Amino acid sequence: MPAPPNARNLAVFCASAAGINPNFRAAAESLGRELAVRRIGLIYGGAQAGLMGAVAEAALAAGGYVVGVIPEVLVDLEVAHHGLSELHVTSTMHTRKALMGQRSDGFVILPGGFGTLEEMFEVLAWQTLKLHHKPIVLLNIDGFYNKLLEFLDVCVEQGLLKPANRALLRVATSVNEVFPLAGL
């Protein structure tokens, strides 16, 4: 399927694991479907496992355009998804994130672990350095990120994070809230 003309794309960062809360998978699937319905391309980590696989499969099933970007080291580990509209295999994690950032018009973060958090904080850091001006939306399903958000508020209280930079991370609690916060 060719990319729609003048397509907008959202990069989605999330776990290659499913987690124990079924609402995480439901949100990933809902986000994937909604991206397809709105004709917004999905740029994601390229795996067929976990929440990554769920968002991609749902977007594909709804007729969406899905671009996977996966580094060589993870092709076998995360089981690369070979049924995508595009699959890019990169040499490093750095080139993966750079390509995802270049191809996207904004970022959405679903539940995840170290990799997801690292990707989120990197795009936040890029924005504080004025390397991009793309919206960053945290999809806080069932309060998964509440303690992290509290910690960021502590960083502000302690004078280690500027309030304006803290505000760069927009927070949605449902898939429907993501799109206005992402400017779409």
C-alpha angles and dihedrals in degrees: 000000000000119000113263113256113266089006122182117220134202123201112219121202116197145132127296084214124075098225123211099273110087089203089070091061091042090054092047091051092045091050092049092050093046092050090054094046090051091046091240115145120235118228111187145149097284101239126132093207133088124346090339091060092044095055092045096047092049092050092048093047089054092051097261131153111247127190118191122198115190132163119236092247091061100042092096098025095055093028102240115240108240096183097074131117087246132003119192119191111201131195096234144015088249093058089045092057093042092054092046090050093048094049097046135081093200144349133248122192121205124182114302147133136248096326094049092046092047091051092048094049092046094056089045090052090047089054094049087053089051092243089133140001099210121136118257115204124188111206100211102197114192090346092295091150098037095110092047090052090049089051091052088053089053088052088056092046090051092051094246098111124041114235090233090056092046087055091058089080105078116199127216125180096194137034091247090059092055098072100055090044089051090050093246 
